[in-house]
């Protein structure tokens, strides 16, 4: 049986790929220079993302069977990286929180098998649109990733500031439904739209700022006939917790008002 956590582990590397710690491979020499500079600027920051995840399982009539609101923070130790905020719109009981958090936190911390620099075809990125301030590139997934996803179904657009030479926006969508997890699940809808701070109104980089993403990512899918929806928001760049590093200085708190 494929668990929902395994499916989201397949989804996140693709829809949050340029935001993850795995994006450490430099763009190749034939990558558009502006895009290459923006990639290098992004990878100079903190190395992973904390986020809030809303997971819904739907009945056949579209009503919600179960809904969970959770916070994931890779800067925390494994035993605390997932935190249950709500279940079915209510604060969880101690028993619910313990059962879900133990189940998710006791699994080994998962890592992307390949860095996204090996999944995304930067050398063949194409310019899709341009303004006096920005250039938007379409970046395809490499054909060798087809074992995991149908690469031709996904549209990924990265907008880069001409003067700031920083990533300002990332969007993703589907041309048509695609299969993931070796065909055991099918993604039916993608709505991914993130913008990034660190750039002022004139398009100039603000010195000293760490770029932070804001926006939402949503995926609807079916798995063994069961309909599911995932939404991610409240992103925050953090450094991954490493036990040998001693006390962890970067603890991301839950979003204000979450769980109320």
C-alpha positions as CSV (number, residue, x, y, z in Angstrom):
1,X,0.0,0.0,0.0
2,X,1.2,3.5,-0.8
3,X,0.8,5.8,2.2
4,X,0.0,9.5,1.7
5,X,3.3,10.5,3.2
6,X,5.1,8.5,0.5
7,X,3.0,10.2,-2.2
8,X,3.7,13.7,-0.9
9,X,7.4,12.8,-0.8
10,X,7.1,12.2,-4.5
11,X,5.2,15.5,-5.1
12,X,7.2,18.0,-3.1
13,X,10.6,17.5,-4.9
14,X,8.8,18.5,-8.2
15,X,6.5,21.3,-7.1
16,X,8.9,22.8,-4.5
17,X,12.1,21.6,-6.2
18,X,13.8,25.0,-6.6
19,X,13.1,25.7,-2.9
20,X,14.8,22.6,-1.4
21,X,18.1,21.8,0.0
22,X,18.8,19.5,-2.8
23,X,19.2,22.4,-5.3
24,X,23.0,22.5,-4.9
25,X,24.0,21.5,-8.4
26,X,25.2,24.5,-10.3
27,X,23.5,25.4,-13.6
28,X,25.5,24.2,-16.6
29,X,27.5,26.5,-18.8
30,X,24.8,26.6,-21.5
31,X,22.1,27.7,-19.1
32,X,20.8,31.2,-19.8
33,X,23.1,33.5,-17.8
34,X,20.3,35.4,-16.0
35,X,18.7,32.2,-14.9
36,X,22.0,30.8,-13.8
37,X,22.8,33.9,-11.7
38,X,19.3,33.7,-10.0
39,X,19.8,30.0,-9.1
40,X,23.2,30.7,-7.5
41,X,21.7,33.7,-5.6
42,X,19.0,31.4,-4.2
43,X,21.3,28.6,-3.2
44,X,23.4,31.0,-1.1
45,X,20.6,31.1,1.5
46,X,19.2,28.7,4.1
47,X,19.0,25.1,2.9
48,X,15.4,23.9,3.4
49,X,11.8,24.9,3.9
50,X,9.4,24.8,6.8
51,X,5.7,24.9,5.7
52,X,2.2,24.3,6.8
53,X,0.4,21.5,5.1
54,X,-3.4,21.0,4.8
55,X,-4.3,17.5,3.8
56,X,-7.9,16.5,2.9
57,X,-9.3,13.1,2.0
58,X,-12.6,13.4,0.1
59,X,-15.7,11.3,-0.1
60,X,-17.2,10.3,-3.5
61,X,-19.7,13.2,-3.3
62,X,-16.9,15.7,-2.8
63,X,-17.5,16.2,0.9
64,X,-14.5,16.1,3.3
65,X,-13.9,12.8,4.9
66,X,-10.9,13.9,6.9
67,X,-8.8,17.1,7.1
68,X,-5.6,17.7,8.9
69,X,-3.6,20.9,9.3
70,X,0.1,20.2,10.1
71,X,3.3,22.1,10.4
72,X,6.6,20.7,9.0
73,X,9.9,22.1,10.2
74,X,13.1,20.4,9.2
75,X,15.1,22.7,11.5
76,X,13.7,20.6,14.4
77,X,14.8,17.2,15.6
78,X,13.1,14.2,13.8
79,X,10.9,13.6,16.8
80,X,9.4,17.0,16.5
81,X,9.6,18.0,12.8
82,X,5.8,17.3,12.2
83,X,3.3,19.0,14.5
84,X,-0.5,18.5,14.2
85,X,-2.3,21.8,14.5
86,X,-5.9,20.8,13.7
87,X,-8.0,17.8,12.7
88,X,-11.3,18.3,11.0
89,X,-11.3,22.0,11.9
90,X,-10.8,21.4,15.7
91,X,-7.7,21.4,18.0
92,X,-6.5,17.8,18.2
93,X,-7.0,15.7,21.4
94,X,-3.8,14.6,23.1
95,X,-4.5,11.1,21.8
96,X,-5.0,12.2,18.2
97,X,-1.9,14.4,18.3
98,X,0.3,11.7,19.8
99,X,-0.9,9.0,17.3
100,X,-0.4,11.1,14.2
101,X,2.9,12.8,15.3
102,X,4.4,9.6,16.4
103,X,3.5,7.9,13.2
104,X,4.9,10.6,11.0
105,X,7.9,11.6,13.1
106,X,9.1,8.0,13.8
107,X,9.6,7.4,10.1
108,X,13.1,8.0,8.8
109,X,13.6,11.6,7.5
110,X,13.2,11.4,3.8
111,X,15.5,13.0,1.3
112,X,15.2,13.6,-2.4
113,X,17.0,10.8,-4.3
114,X,18.4,13.3,-6.8
115,X,19.1,17.0,-6.5
116,X,16.6,19.0,-8.5
117,X,19.5,20.3,-10.6
118,X,19.6,16.8,-12.1
119,X,15.8,16.7,-12.5
120,X,15.3,20.2,-14.1
121,X,16.7,20.8,-17.7
122,X,18.2,24.2,-17.1
123,X,20.4,24.1,-20.2
124,X,17.3,23.9,-22.4
125,X,15.2,26.5,-20.5
126,X,13.3,28.7,-23.0
127,X,12.2,32.3,-22.6
128,X,8.4,32.5,-22.5
129,X,7.8,36.2,-21.9
130,X,9.7,39.4,-21.0
131,X,9.1,42.8,-19.6
132,X,11.5,45.7,-19.0
133,X,12.0,44.3,-15.5
134,X,11.8,40.5,-15.8
135,X,12.3,37.5,-17.9
136,X,10.2,34.3,-17.5
137,X,11.7,31.0,-18.4
138,X,9.9,27.7,-19.0
139,X,12.0,24.9,-17.5
140,X,11.2,21.2,-18.3
141,X,11.9,18.1,-16.3
142,X,14.6,15.9,-17.7
143,X,13.3,12.9,-19.6
144,X,15.1,10.5,-17.3
145,X,12.7,11.4,-14.5
146,X,9.8,9.8,-16.5
147,X,10.0,6.8,-14.2
148,X,8.6,8.9,-11.5
149,X,6.4,11.4,-13.3
150,X,5.1,12.1,-16.8
151,X,7.5,14.9,-17.5
152,X,5.7,16.4,-20.5
153,X,2.5,17.0,-18.5
154,X,4.1,19.6,-16.1
155,X,4.6,23.3,-16.9
156,X,7.2,25.1,-14.7
157,X,7.8,28.8,-15.1
158,X,10.6,30.8,-13.3
159,X,10.6,34.6,-13.4
160,X,13.9,36.4,-12.9
161,X,14.5,40.1,-12.3
162,X,16.8,41.6,-14.9
163,X,18.5,44.0,-12.5
164,X,18.2,42.1,-9.2
165,X,19.3,38.8,-10.9
166,X,17.0,37.0,-8.4
167,X,14.1,34.6,-8.7
168,X,11.0,36.7,-8.2
169,X,8.2,34.2,-9.0
170,X,7.7,30.5,-9.6
171,X,4.5,29.0,-11.0
172,X,3.6,25.4,-12.1
173,X,0.6,23.8,-13.6
174,X,-0.5,20.8,-15.6
175,X,-1.3,20.4,-19.3
176,X,-3.3,17.3,-18.4
177,X,-3.4,14.9,-15.5
178,X,-0.2,12.9,-14.9
179,X,0.7,9.8,-13.0
180,X,3.3,9.7,-10.2
181,X,4.6,7.1,-7.7
182,X,5.2,4.6,-10.5
183,X,1.7,5.0,-11.8
184,X,0.0,4.2,-8.4
185,X,-1.4,7.7,-8.1
186,X,-2.6,10.3,-10.5
187,X,-2.3,14.1,-10.1
188,X,-5.4,15.8,-11.5
189,X,-4.8,19.4,-10.7
190,X,-1.8,21.6,-9.8
191,X,-2.0,25.3,-8.8
192,X,1.5,26.5,-7.7
193,X,2.3,30.2,-7.4
194,X,5.1,31.5,-5.2
195,X,6.6,35.0,-5.1
196,X,9.8,36.0,-3.3
197,X,10.9,38.9,-1.2
198,X,14.3,40.5,-1.3
199,X,13.5,42.7,-4.3
200,X,12.2,46.3,-4.0
201,X,9.5,47.9,-6.2
202,X,12.1,49.1,-8.7
203,X,13.4,45.5,-9.2
204,X,16.6,46.0,-7.3
205,X,17.9,43.4,-4.8
206,X,17.8,44.5,-1.2
207,X,21.2,43.9,0.3
208,X,21.4,41.6,3.3
209,X,18.0,40.1,2.9
210,X,17.4,36.4,2.8
211,X,14.8,35.6,0.1
212,X,11.6,34.2,1.6
213,X,8.8,32.6,-0.5
214,X,5.2,33.5,0.0
215,X,2.1,32.1,-1.7
216,X,0.5,28.7,-2.0
217,X,0.9,25.4,-3.7
218,X,-2.1,23.0,-4.2
219,X,-2.3,19.5,-5.6
220,X,-5.4,17.4,-6.2
221,X,-4.9,13.7,-6.8
222,X,-6.4,10.3,-6.7
223,X,-4.8,7.2,-5.2
224,X,-6.4,3.8,-5.5
225,X,-9.7,5.6,-6.2
226,X,-9.4,7.8,-3.1
227,X,-9.5,11.5,-3.8
228,X,-7.0,13.7,-1.9
229,X,-6.0,17.3,-1.8
230,X,-2.8,18.9,-0.4
231,X,-2.1,22.6,0.2
232,X,1.2,24.1,1.3
233,X,1.6,27.6,2.6
234,X,3.4,29.7,5.3
235,X,6.8,28.8,3.8
236,X,10.0,29.7,5.7
237,X,13.6,29.0,4.8
238,X,15.5,27.2,7.6
239,X,18.6,25.2,8.1
240,X,18.2,21.5,8.4
241,X,18.6,20.1,12.0
242,X,21.8,18.1,12.4
243,X,22.1,16.3,15.8
244,X,25.9,16.7,15.8
245,X,25.6,20.5,15.6
246,X,24.4,20.9,19.2
247,X,21.5,23.0,20.3
248,X,19.4,24.1,17.3
249,X,19.3,28.0,17.0
250,X,16.7,28.1,14.2
251,X,13.3,27.0,15.5
252,X,10.3,27.9,13.4
253,X,7.1,28.5,15.4
254,X,3.7,27.6,14.1
255,X,1.8,30.4,12.1
256,X,0.0,32.9,14.2
257,X,-3.6,31.7,14.8
258,X,-3.0,28.2,13.6
259,X,-4.9,25.6,15.6
260,X,-7.5,28.0,16.9
